Amino acid sequence: MDPKDKTKPHDITKRIKYQSKLPGARYIDPGTEQVTFEHLSDTDYLLLRRKRIIKPAAAAVSKPTAKKEG
C-alpha cells in the first residue's frame, strides 16, 4: 500500500460513519461524495479496503482531442 493512497478521493460502497479532522461525525451514503482517509491508521484503512467498503475513485480518463484541419 502506498501511503499516498489515503490522501486521494475514495468512492464509498456502503454507508459509513465518517470522522474527519473537524469535531463530530456524520454518515456518508454510497455515491453521494468522495472523501479521503488520511486521518485513519494504516490498519483501519486496509480493513475498509479489504471489506470493500471504500475503493479508490476512478481516475478521470482524458479523451484524445481531434484536430480539425482545413
Secondary structure by P-SEA (a helix, b strand, c coil): ccccccccbbbbcccccccccccbbbbbcccccccccccccaaaaaaaaaaccccccccccccbbbbbcc
